[in-house]
Amino acid sequence: MELLADGWRALVKELGLGEALRYKALFQPGRGDYVREREQFLGHLTLQDWEQELKEWEGKKGA
């Protein structure tokens, strides 16, 4: 707990209270089910599939 308090003080000192609050808001727990949403968005995309798509995209970009 002391580390959290020290970290918060450092944020406020460096950023000011308003910006420290904005920063903290970025790290609030999310909502929903990440695994299910990822599955709906990406399907069963493997790392190899992603790498191949990236190579194809880079090839088109360079053409």
C-alpha positions as CSV (number, residue, x, y, z in Angstrom):
1,M,0.0,0.0,0.0
2,E,2.9,2.3,0.7
3,L,4.2,1.9,-2.8
4,L,0.7,2.8,-4.2
5,A,0.7,5.9,-2.1
6,D,4.2,6.9,-3.1
7,G,3.3,6.4,-6.7
8,W,0.2,8.5,-6.5
9,R,2.2,11.3,-4.8
10,A,4.8,11.2,-7.6
11,L,2.1,11.4,-10.2
12,V,0.4,14.3,-8.6
13,K,3.8,16.1,-8.1
14,E,4.9,15.6,-11.7
15,L,1.5,15.9,-13.5
16,G,-0.7,17.9,-11.2
17,L,-3.9,16.6,-9.7
18,G,-6.1,17.0,-12.7
19,E,-3.7,15.2,-15.1
20,A,-2.9,12.5,-12.5
21,L,-6.7,11.8,-12.2
22,R,-6.9,11.6,-16.0
23,Y,-4.0,9.2,-16.0
24,K,-5.6,7.0,-13.3
25,A,-8.9,6.9,-15.2
26,L,-7.1,5.2,-18.1
27,F,-6.4,2.2,-15.9
28,Q,-9.8,1.5,-14.4
29,P,-11.0,-2.1,-14.7
30,G,-12.8,-2.7,-18.0
31,R,-16.2,-4.2,-18.6
32,G,-17.2,-7.2,-20.6
33,D,-15.4,-10.4,-21.5
34,Y,-12.2,-9.7,-23.3
35,V,-11.7,-13.3,-24.4
36,R,-15.2,-13.6,-25.9
37,E,-14.9,-10.2,-27.6
38,R,-11.5,-11.1,-29.0
39,E,-12.9,-14.4,-30.3
40,Q,-15.8,-12.5,-32.0
41,F,-13.4,-9.9,-33.5
42,L,-10.5,-12.1,-34.6
43,G,-12.0,-15.6,-34.8
44,H,-9.4,-18.3,-34.6
45,L,-6.6,-16.1,-36.0
46,T,-3.3,-17.6,-35.2
47,L,0.0,-15.8,-34.9
48,Q,1.1,-17.3,-38.2
49,D,-2.1,-16.1,-39.9
50,W,-1.5,-12.6,-38.5
51,E,2.2,-12.6,-39.6
52,Q,1.1,-13.7,-43.1
53,E,-1.5,-10.9,-43.3
54,L,1.0,-8.4,-42.1
55,K,3.5,-9.5,-44.8
56,E,0.8,-9.2,-47.5
57,W,-0.2,-5.8,-46.2
58,E,3.4,-4.6,-46.2
59,G,3.8,-5.9,-49.7
60,K,0.8,-4.0,-50.9
61,K,1.9,-0.9,-49.1
62,G,5.3,-1.0,-50.7
63,A,3.9,-1.5,-54.2
